[in-house]
Amino acid sequence: MRTKVGIDDIAVYIPRLYVELADENRPEKPTEFSMARKSDPSKYLHGIGIAKMSIPDTYQDSAVLAANAIFELMERNNVQPSSLARIDIATETGVDESKPVAAYVHGMLEQKYGKGSLNRTSGVEYKFACVSIADALESSLDWAWAGRSNGRSSIICATDIARYPLTSPGEPTQGAGAVALLVEEDPRLLAIDPVIGTHMEDEDDFWRPLFSTTAVVHGKHSERCYLRAMEGAVDNWAEQAIASGIINAGPGESLVDHIGPMSFHVPYPKMAEKAFAYLLRHFWRGLPRWKAVVGEISDEPKADGYKKREEFEKAEADYMKRFMETHEFQAEYLDKVADGLVHAKESGNSYSASEKSCLSMLLETKAMRGTDLAGKRGGSGNYGSGCKAKASSWTVQEGWATCAKKFGHAEKLRHRRPVSLAEYEILHEGKPFPDGRKFVAEPESEFVLVDVTSQGYRHYRFAD
């Protein structure tokens, strides 16, 4: 019998600075950002689903974000360095072309646990845009399933800073953060199924050249790649789930009926909502409930009914918009997905950290609300531009709520301060403050970047 392995606990680190895109209580009220960009703030909140973008301070990079998330995870669970076999990092905003973020994090943690305390703990860096967290997790699971853990745990951490050029279309989808996962046998939180679906292609939907600090994105093309790859990964997962007997759908049932809470990669919340809508349509086709939906919003558009691809894509988008307004969709969405997307609405896109950060928010919210999820199967969908998607499933464990209530996720979102447009643009461009300030907010018992040498080497310390 295969050993039960999964996520024992989750810690999220969120920078304490943010840019307000829209006032959630008064979406039509102009913000400093919307006025500067000559845009309608309600389009940020209702169009893409984002109200605030998390912004790192001058002393924060992806290594700092990761070290702080991991340190919290270790302290909360009293994890000793000797009990850790590996600390792996997933990121697409690494700080060096050779030395991995994992090595820098290693050094920071030893400042707290003692020099040499992690000498027998391995670490690597995973990169495949935003899907790399799924790759890192799969590697840790395989390692444990292979019987190599010998009672030791592993930590994987996704950490990223999403940055696009000022005034560019992608600017409102920026964000930053890190999420650390404690992976163990007999986990308290989620036991992950040994069934993982994959779909991969070579696409030019998004990339960041070596010479650039900001990404290049083909927005509409990237959306199509996301949906196509996610559908392929879910189909691959479904084939394995059915073959292994993990899920057996009865007459009139969909595989999705057997999945409860779900989280997706979130470049912006409306994209994750759309991905869920496409997933439901994909699995509901041919079922009585889909016939009821069609009776309400008409038949799906067919590509061969349009002379131009653009016309078909517009008809398809309009159709899915109508589907997403139906009672059938809204009931599923509010029950299974919406709670987690609060994180992305309040923080923006954190690339590889986005899906598991939203999963953390979803579990904490359900636990605080008293929802009974124990024994229920949930699902995760990860997408990385370039492009690859992974789909996985897991079972919520008996002690999940006690664990989730200690995440402190909602409190971290509250414990932040807004920055002015001028402060934001200085931080974005890496320029000095005209008044001589070194940072915006004082560090609060956390790891910080203190120096980058003329040769590009980075030094860190723990600021008490």
ZIUR-V102049 format. One record per pair of residues at least 12 apart in sequence whose ideal C-beta (glycine too) atoms are under 10 Angstrom apart, sorted by the first residue. I is the first residue (numbers start at 1). J is the second residue. Records with the same first field share a line. If there is no record, write none. Layout:
# ZIUR-V102049
I: J / J
This chain:
# ZIUR-V102049
2: 144 / 145 / 147 / 193 / 194
3: 144 / 145 / 146 / 147 / 149 / 185 / 186 / 191 / 194
4: 144 / 145 / 184 / 185 / 186 / 187 / 191 / 192 / 194 / 395 / 397
5: 140 / 141 / 142 / 143 / 144 / 145 / 149 / 154 / 183 / 184 / 185 / 186 / 187 / 190 / 191 / 192 / 194
6: 137 / 141 / 144 / 181 / 182 / 183 / 184 / 185 / 186 / 187 / 188 / 189 / 190 / 191 / 192 / 193 / 394 / 395 / 396 / 397
7: 137 / 140 / 141 / 156 / 181 / 182 / 183 / 184 / 187 / 188 / 189 / 190 / 191 / 192 / 356 / 359 / 360 / 363 / 394 / 397 / 400 / 403
8: 73 / 77 / 79 / 153 / 181 / 182 / 183 / 184 / 185 / 186 / 187 / 188 / 189 / 190 / 191 / 397 / 399 / 403
9: 72 / 73 / 74 / 76 / 77 / 79 / 155 / 180 / 181 / 182 / 183 / 184 / 187 / 188 / 189 / 360 / 403 / 404 / 406 / 407
10: 69 / 73 / 179 / 180 / 181 / 182 / 189 / 190 / 356 / 357 / 359 / 360 / 361 / 363 / 364 / 403 / 404 / 406 / 407 / 409
11: 68 / 69 / 70 / 71 / 72 / 73 / 74 / 75 / 76 / 77 / 155 / 157 / 178 / 179 / 180 / 181 / 182 / 360 / 406 / 407 / 408 / 409 / 412
12: 65 / 68 / 69 / 72 / 73 / 177 / 178 / 179 / 180 / 343 / 347 / 350 / 353 / 356 / 357 / 358 / 359 / 360 / 361 / 364 / 407 / 408 / 409 / 412 / 413
13: 60 / 64 / 65 / 66 / 67 / 68 / 69 / 70 / 71 / 72 / 73 / 157 / 159 / 176 / 177 / 178 / 179 / 180 / 350 / 353 / 357 / 412 / 446 / 447
14: 54 / 65 / 68 / 69 / 175 / 176 / 177 / 178 / 179 / 343 / 346 / 347 / 350 / 353 / 357 / 409 / 412 / 413 / 415 / 416
15: 53 / 54 / 55 / 56 / 57 / 60 / 64 / 65 / 68 / 161 / 175 / 176 / 177 / 178 / 347 / 350 / 412 / 416 / 440 / 441
16: 54 / 55 / 56 / 57 / 60 / 412 / 415 / 416 / 417 / 419 / 440 / 441 / 442 / 443 / 444 / 446
17: 52 / 53 / 54 / 55 / 56 / 57 / 60 / 176 / 416 / 417 / 418 / 419 / 423 / 424 / 427 / 439 / 440 / 441
18: 51 / 52 / 53 / 54 / 55 / 175 / 176 / 346 / 347 / 348 / 413 / 416 / 417 / 418 / 419 / 424
19: 31 / 32 / 33 / 52 / 53 / 54 / 55 / 171 / 172 / 174 / 175 / 348 / 418 / 419 / 420 / 421 / 423 / 424 / 425 / 427 / 428
20: 32 / 33 / 34 / 41 / 44 / 51 / 52 / 53 / 418 / 419 / 421 / 424
21: 33 / 34 / 37 / 39 / 41 / 43 / 44 / 45 / 48 / 50 / 51 / 52 / 53 / 171 / 172 / 173 / 174 / 345 / 348
22: 34 / 39 / 40 / 41 / 42 / 43 / 44 / 45 / 46 / 47 / 50 / 51 / 52 / 172 / 345
23: 41 / 42 / 45 / 51
24: 45 / 51 / 52 / 345 / 346
26: 41 / 42
27: 40 / 41 / 42 / 43 / 44 / 45 / 46 / 51
28: 40 / 41 / 42 / 45
29: 41 / 42
31: 44 / 51 / 418 / 421
32: 418 / 419 / 420 / 421 / 422 / 424
33: 52 / 53 / 171 / 172 / 418 / 420 / 421 / 424
34: 172
35: 421
36: 166 / 167 / 421 / 422 / 424 / 425
37: 166 / 167 / 171 / 172 / 421
38: 167
39: 172
41: 172
43: 172
44: 172 / 173 / 268 / 345
45: 269 / 345
46: 270
47: 172 / 268 / 270
48: 172 / 173 / 267 / 268 / 269 / 270 / 271 / 344 / 345 / 348 / 349
49: 173 / 266 / 268 / 269 / 270 / 271 / 272 / 273 / 341 / 344 / 345
50: 172 / 173 / 174 / 175 / 266 / 268 / 269 / 270 / 344 / 345 / 346 / 347 / 348 / 349
51: 269 / 342 / 344 / 345 / 346 / 347 / 348
52: 175 / 345 / 346 / 347 / 348 / 413 / 416 / 418
53: 162 / 171 / 172 / 173 / 174 / 175 / 176 / 346 / 347 / 348 / 349 / 419 / 424
54: 161 / 162 / 174 / 175 / 176 / 177 / 343 / 346 / 347 / 348 / 349 / 350 / 413 / 416
55: 161 / 163 / 174 / 175 / 176 / 347 / 348 / 416 / 418 / 419 / 423 / 424 / 427 / 428 / 440
56: 161 / 163 / 175 / 176 / 177 / 427 / 428 / 440 / 449
57: 176 / 419 / 423 / 427 / 438 / 439 / 440 / 441 / 442 / 443 / 448 / 449
58: 426 / 427 / 430 / 432 / 433 / 437 / 438 / 439 / 440 / 441 / 448 / 449
59: 438 / 439 / 440 / 441 / 443 / 446 / 447 / 448 / 449 / 450 / 460 / 461 / 463
60: 161 / 176 / 178 / 427 / 439 / 441 / 443 / 446 / 447 / 448 / 449
61: 93 / 94 / 95 / 101 / 104 / 159 / 161 / 176 / 448 / 449 / 452 / 458 / 460
62: 89 / 91 / 92 / 93 / 94 / 95 / 101 / 104 / 105 / 125 / 157 / 158 / 159 / 160 / 161 / 176 / 177 / 178 / 350 / 351 / 352 / 353
63: 89 / 91 / 93 / 94 / 95 / 96 / 99 / 100 / 101 / 102 / 103 / 104 / 105 / 107 / 108 / 159 / 178 / 447 / 449 / 458 / 460
64: 95 / 101 / 104 / 105 / 108 / 159 / 178 / 443 / 446 / 447 / 448 / 449 / 458 / 460
65: 91 / 93 / 101 / 105 / 157 / 158 / 159 / 160 / 161 / 176 / 177 / 178 / 179 / 180 / 350 / 353 / 446 / 447
66: 87 / 89 / 90 / 91 / 101 / 102 / 104 / 105 / 108 / 155 / 157 / 158 / 159 / 160 / 178 / 179 / 180 / 353 / 447
67: 87 / 89 / 101 / 104 / 105 / 106 / 107 / 108 / 109 / 111 / 112 / 157 / 159 / 178 / 180 / 446 / 447 / 448 / 460 / 462
68: 105 / 108 / 157 / 159 / 178 / 180 / 443 / 444 / 445 / 446 / 447 / 448 / 462
69: 105 / 155 / 157 / 158 / 159 / 177 / 178 / 179 / 180 / 181 / 353 / 357
70: 84 / 87 / 89 / 105 / 106 / 108 / 109 / 155 / 156 / 157 / 159 / 178 / 180 / 181 / 182 / 447
71: 105 / 108 / 109 / 111 / 112 / 113 / 180 / 445 / 446 / 447 / 462
72: 178 / 180 / 407 / 408 / 412 / 446
73: 155 / 157 / 179 / 180 / 181 / 182
74: 87 / 109 / 112 / 113 / 153 / 155 / 180 / 182
75: 112
76: 182 / 403 / 406 / 407 / 408
77: 153 / 155 / 182 / 184 / 188 / 403 / 406
79: 113 / 153 / 155 / 182 / 184
80: 113 / 117 / 153
81: 106 / 109 / 110 / 112 / 113 / 114 / 116 / 117 / 118 / 119 / 120 / 121
82: 113 / 117 / 118 / 119 / 120 / 121 / 152
83: 121 / 151 / 152 / 153 / 184
84: 109 / 113 / 117 / 118 / 120 / 121 / 122 / 123 / 152 / 153 / 154 / 155 / 182
85: 120 / 121 / 122 / 140 / 143 / 144 / 148 / 149 / 150 / 151 / 152 / 153 / 154 / 155 / 183
86: 102 / 121 / 122 / 123 / 124 / 136 / 139 / 140 / 143 / 149 / 152 / 153 / 154 / 155 / 156 / 183
87: 102 / 103 / 105 / 106 / 109 / 118 / 121 / 122 / 123 / 124 / 153 / 154 / 155 / 156 / 157 / 180
88: 100 / 101 / 102 / 105 / 122 / 123 / 124 / 125 / 126 / 132 / 133 / 135 / 136 / 137 / 139 / 140 / 143 / 154 / 155 / 156 / 157 / 158 / 181 / 183
89: 101 / 102 / 103 / 104 / 105 / 106 / 123 / 124 / 125 / 126 / 127 / 132 / 133 / 136 / 155 / 156 / 157 / 158 / 159 / 178 / 180 / 352
90: 102 / 124 / 125 / 126 / 127 / 128 / 129 / 130 / 131 / 132 / 133 / 134 / 135 / 136 / 137 / 139 / 156 / 157 / 158 / 159 / 160 / 178 / 179 / 351 / 352 / 353 / 356 / 382 / 384
91: 125 / 126 / 127 / 130 / 132 / 133 / 136 / 157 / 158 / 159 / 160 / 161 / 178 / 351 / 352 / 353
92: 126 / 127 / 128 / 129 / 130 / 131 / 132 / 158 / 159 / 160 / 161 / 162 / 206 / 207 / 208 / 215 / 351 / 352 / 384 / 385 / 386
93: 127 / 159 / 160 / 161 / 162 / 163 / 176 / 208 / 213 / 215 / 350 / 351 / 352
94: 125 / 127 / 159 / 160
95: 125 / 449 / 452 / 456 / 458
96: 125 / 456 / 457 / 458
97: 210 / 456
99: 125 / 456 / 457 / 458
100: 123 / 124 / 125 / 126 / 127
101: 123 / 124 / 125 / 126 / 127 / 157 / 159 / 178
102: 121 / 122 / 123 / 124 / 125 / 126 / 156 / 157
103: 123 / 124 / 125
104: 123 / 125 / 447 / 449 / 457 / 458 / 459 / 460
105: 118 / 123 / 125 / 155 / 157 / 159 / 178 / 180 / 447 / 460
106: 118 / 119 / 121 / 122 / 123
107: 447 / 458 / 459 / 460
108: 447 / 448 / 449 / 460 / 461 / 462
109: 121 / 155 / 447 / 462
111: 447 / 460 / 461 / 462
112: 447 / 462
120: 152
121: 152 / 154 / 155
122: 143 / 154
123: 154 / 155 / 156 / 157
124: 136 / 139
126: 138 / 139 / 156 / 158 / 352
127: 352 / 384 / 386
128: 200 / 352 / 382 / 384 / 385 / 386 / 387 / 388 / 390
129: 160 / 205 / 206 / 207 / 208 / 215 / 265 / 351 / 352 / 382 / 383 / 384 / 385 / 386 / 387 / 388
130: 158 / 160 / 162 / 206 / 226 / 265 / 266 / 267 / 349 / 350 / 351 / 352 / 353 / 354 / 355 / 382 / 383 / 384 / 385 / 386 / 388 / 389
131: 198 / 200 / 229 / 233 / 265 / 351 / 352 / 355 / 381 / 382 / 383 / 384 / 385 / 386 / 387 / 388 / 389 / 390
132: 156 / 158 / 160 / 351 / 352 / 382 / 384 / 388 / 390
133: 156 / 157 / 158 / 159 / 160 / 179 / 181 / 265 / 351 / 352 / 353 / 354 / 355 / 356 / 357 / 380 / 382 / 384 / 390
134: 156 / 158 / 196 / 198 / 233 / 265 / 352 / 355 / 356 / 380 / 381 / 382 / 383 / 384 / 388 / 389 / 390 / 391 / 392
135: 156 / 196 / 198 / 352 / 382 / 384 / 388 / 390
136: 154 / 155 / 156 / 157 / 158 / 181 / 183 / 352
137: 154 / 156 / 158 / 181 / 183 / 192 / 196 / 356 / 380 / 382 / 390 / 392
138: 156 / 192 / 196 / 198 / 390 / 392
139: 154 / 156 / 183
140: 153 / 154 / 155 / 156 / 181 / 183 / 184 / 192
141: 154 / 156 / 183 / 192 / 193 / 194 / 196 / 392
142: 194 / 196
143: 183
144: 183 / 184 / 185 / 192
145: 185 / 192 / 194
149: 183 / 184 / 185
151: 184 / 185
152: 184 / 185
153: 182 / 183 / 184 / 185 / 187
154: 181 / 182 / 183 / 184
155: 180 / 181 / 182 / 183 / 184
156: 179 / 180 / 181 / 182 / 183 / 356
157: 178 / 179 / 180 / 181 / 352 / 353 / 356
158: 177 / 178 / 179 / 180 / 181 / 350 / 351 / 352 / 353 / 354 / 355 / 356 / 357 / 382
159: 176 / 177 / 178 / 179 / 180 / 350 / 351 / 352 / 353
160: 175 / 176 / 177 / 178 / 179 / 349 / 350 / 351 / 352 / 353 / 354
161: 174 / 175 / 176 / 177 / 178 / 213 / 349 / 350 / 351 / 353
162: 174 / 175 / 176 / 177 / 214 / 215 / 267 / 348 / 349 / 350 / 351 / 352 / 353 / 354
163: 175 / 176 / 208 / 212 / 213 / 214 / 215 / 351 / 428
164: 208 / 214 / 215 / 216 / 217 / 349 / 428
165: 212 / 213 / 214 / 215 / 216 / 428
166: 214 / 424 / 425 / 428 / 429
168: 214 / 215 / 216 / 217
169: 217 / 219
170: 206 / 214 / 215 / 216 / 217 / 219 / 222 / 267 / 268 / 349
171: 214 / 428
172: 268 / 348 / 349
173: 217 / 219 / 266 / 267 / 268 / 269 / 271 / 344 / 348 / 349
174: 214 / 215 / 347 / 348 / 349 / 350 / 424 / 428
175: 266 / 267 / 268 / 343 / 344 / 346 / 347 / 348 / 349 / 350 / 351 / 353 / 354 / 357
176: 347 / 348 / 349 / 350 / 351 / 353
177: 343 / 347 / 348 / 349 / 350 / 351 / 352 / 353 / 354 / 357 / 412
178: 350 / 352 / 353 / 356 / 357
179: 343 / 350 / 352 / 353 / 354 / 355 / 356 / 357 / 358 / 359 / 360 / 409
180: 353 / 356 / 360
181: 356 / 359 / 360
182: 403
186: 397
187: 394 / 395 / 397 / 399 / 400 / 403
188: 397 / 398 / 399 / 400 / 401 / 402 / 403 / 404
189: 359 / 360 / 363 / 394 / 396 / 397 / 399 / 400 / 401 / 402 / 403 / 404
190: 261 / 359 / 363 / 373 / 377 / 378 / 380 / 393 / 394 / 395 / 396 / 397 / 400 / 403
191: 377 / 394 / 395 / 396 / 397
192: 380 / 392 / 393 / 394 / 395
193: 237 / 240 / 241 / 244 / 246 / 247 / 377 / 379 / 392 / 393 / 394 / 395
194: 240 / 244 / 246 / 392 / 393
195: 236 / 237 / 238 / 239 / 240 / 241 / 242 / 243 / 244 / 246 / 247 / 391 / 392 / 393
196: 233 / 236 / 237 / 240 / 380 / 390 / 391 / 392 / 393
197: 230 / 232 / 233 / 234 / 235 / 236 / 237 / 238 / 239 / 240 / 241 / 381 / 389 / 390 / 391 / 392 / 393
198: 229 / 232 / 233 / 236 / 237 / 388 / 389 / 390 / 391 / 392
199: 228 / 229 / 230 / 231 / 232 / 233 / 234 / 235 / 236 / 237 / 383 / 387 / 388 / 389 / 390 / 391
200: 229 / 232 / 233 / 384 / 386 / 387 / 388 / 389 / 390
201: 225 / 228 / 229 / 232 / 386 / 387 / 388 / 389
202: 386 / 387 / 388
203: 218 / 221 / 222 / 224 / 225 / 228 / 229 / 385 / 386 / 387 / 388
204: 216 / 218 / 221 / 222 / 225 / 385 / 386 / 387
205: 217 / 218 / 219 / 220 / 221 / 222 / 223 / 224 / 225 / 226 / 229 / 383 / 385 / 386 / 387
206: 218 / 219 / 221 / 222 / 225 / 226 / 267 / 384 / 385 / 386 / 387
207: 385 / 386
208: 385
213: 428 / 429 / 430
214: 428
215: 351 / 385
217: 267 / 385
218: 385
219: 267
220: 313 / 317
221: 385 / 387
222: 267 / 271 / 383 / 385 / 386 / 387
223: 267 / 271 / 274 / 275 / 317
224: 313 / 387
225: 383 / 384 / 385 / 386 / 387 / 388 / 389
226: 264 / 265 / 267 / 271 / 272 / 274 / 275 / 278 / 381 / 383 / 384 / 385 / 387 / 389
227: 271 / 274 / 275 / 277 / 278 / 279 / 282 / 320 / 383 / 389
228: 278 / 383 / 387 / 389
229: 381 / 382 / 383 / 384 / 385 / 386 / 387 / 388 / 389 / 390 / 391
230: 264 / 265 / 275 / 276 / 278 / 279 / 282 / 381 / 382 / 383 / 387 / 389 / 390 / 391
231: 275 / 278 / 279 / 281 / 282 / 283 / 381 / 389 / 391
232: 388 / 389 / 391
233: 381 / 382 / 383 / 388 / 389 / 390 / 391 / 392
234: 255 / 256 / 275 / 278 / 279 / 282 / 283 / 379 / 381 / 389 / 390 / 391
235: 282 / 283 / 391
236: 389 / 390 / 391
237: 255 / 379 / 381 / 390 / 391 / 392 / 393
238: 255 / 256 / 282 / 283 / 391 / 393
240: 391 / 393
241: 255 / 258 / 259 / 377 / 379 / 391 / 393
242: 255
246: 258 / 377 / 393 / 395
247: 259 / 377 / 393
249: 283 / 287
251: 287 / 288
252: 286 / 287 / 288 / 289
253: 283 / 287 / 289
254: 279 / 280 / 282 / 283 / 284 / 285 / 286 / 287 / 289 / 290
255: 279 / 282 / 283 / 379 / 393
256: 276 / 279 / 280 / 282 / 283 / 284 / 332 / 336 / 379
257: 283 / 284 / 287 / 289 / 332
258: 376 / 377 / 379 / 393
259: 279 / 283 / 336 / 376 / 377 / 378 / 379 / 393 / 394
260: 335 / 336 / 366 / 371 / 373 / 375 / 376 / 377 / 378 / 379 / 395 / 396
261: 335 / 336 / 337 / 339 / 340 / 359 / 362 / 363 / 365 / 366 / 371 / 373 / 376 / 377 / 378 / 379 / 380 / 394 / 396
262: 275 / 276 / 279 / 332 / 333 / 335 / 336 / 337 / 340 / 358 / 359 / 362 / 378 / 379 / 380 / 381 / 393
263: 276 / 336 / 337 / 339 / 340 / 341 / 343 / 354 / 355 / 356 / 357 / 358 / 359 / 360 / 361 / 362 / 363 / 378 / 379 / 380 / 381 / 382
264: 276 / 279 / 337 / 340 / 341 / 344 / 354 / 355 / 358 / 359 / 379 / 380 / 381 / 382 / 383 / 389 / 391
265: 344 / 349 / 351 / 352 / 354 / 355 / 356 / 358 / 380 / 381 / 382 / 383 / 384 / 385 / 389 / 390
266: 340 / 341 / 343 / 344 / 345 / 347 / 348 / 349 / 350 / 351 / 353 / 354 / 355 / 357 / 358 / 383
267: 344 / 348 / 349 / 351 / 354 / 383 / 385
268: 341 / 344 / 345 / 348 / 349 / 354
269: 337 / 338 / 340 / 341 / 342 / 343 / 344 / 345 / 346 / 348 / 349 / 358
270: 324 / 341 / 344 / 345
271: 344 / 349 / 383
272: 333 / 337 / 338 / 340 / 341 / 344 / 354 / 355 / 358 / 381 / 383
273: 324 / 329 / 333 / 337 / 338 / 341
274: 317 / 320 / 321 / 324
275: 337 / 381 / 383 / 389
276: 324 / 329 / 332 / 333 / 336 / 337 / 338 / 341 / 381
277: 320 / 321 / 323 / 324 / 326 / 329 / 332 / 333 / 337
278: 316 / 320 / 323 / 324
279: 332 / 337 / 379 / 381 / 391
280: 293 / 323 / 324 / 328 / 329 / 332 / 333 / 336
281: 293 / 300 / 319 / 320 / 323 / 324 / 329
284: 323 / 328 / 329 / 332
285: 300
289: 328
290: 323 / 328
292: 326 / 328
293: 322 / 323 / 326 / 327 / 328 / 329
294: 323
296: 322 / 323 / 325 / 326 / 327 / 328
297: 318 / 319 / 320 / 321 / 322 / 323 / 325 / 326
298: 319 / 322
299: 319
300: 315 / 316 / 319 / 320 / 323
301: 313 / 314 / 315 / 316 / 317 / 318 / 319 / 320
302: 315 / 316
303: 315 / 316
335: 371
336: 362 / 378 / 379
337: 358 / 362
338: 362 / 365
339: 358 / 361 / 362 / 363 / 364 / 365 / 366 / 368 / 369 / 371
340: 355 / 356 / 357 / 358 / 359 / 360 / 361 / 362 / 363 / 364 / 365 / 366
341: 358 / 361 / 362
342: 358 / 361 / 362 / 364 / 365 / 409 / 410 / 413
343: 356 / 357 / 358 / 359 / 360 / 361 / 362 / 364 / 365 / 409 / 410 / 412 / 413
344: 357 / 358 / 361
345: 358 / 361 / 413
346: 361 / 410 / 412 / 413 / 414 / 416
347: 361 / 412 / 413 / 416
351: 384 / 385
352: 382 / 384
354: 382 / 383
355: 380 / 381 / 382 / 383 / 390
356: 380 / 382
357: 409
358: 380 / 409
359: 378 / 380 / 394
360: 404 / 407 / 408 / 409
361: 404 / 407 / 409 / 410 / 413
362: 378 / 404 / 409
363: 378 / 396 / 400 / 401 / 403 / 404 / 405 / 407 / 409
364: 401 / 403 / 404 / 405 / 406 / 407 / 408 / 409 / 410 / 411
365: 404 / 407 / 409 / 410
366: 396 / 400 / 401 / 404
367: 400 / 401 / 402 / 403 / 404 / 405 / 406 / 407
368: 401 / 404 / 405 / 407 / 409 / 410
369: 401
370: 401
371: 401
372: 396 / 401
373: 395 / 396 / 397 / 400 / 401 / 404
374: 395 / 396 / 397 / 398 / 399 / 400 / 401
375: 395 / 396 / 397 / 398 / 400
376: 394 / 395 / 396 / 400
377: 393 / 394 / 395 / 396
378: 392 / 393 / 394 / 395 / 396
379: 391 / 392 / 393 / 394
380: 392 / 393 / 394
415: 444
416: 441
417: 440 / 441
419: 440 / 441
420: 440
422: 434
423: 437 / 440
424: 440
426: 440
427: 439 / 440
442: 463
443: 461 / 462 / 463 / 464
444: 463 / 464
445: 462 / 463 / 464
446: 462 / 463 / 464
447: 460 / 461 / 462 / 463
448: 460 / 461 / 462 / 463
449: 461
450: 463
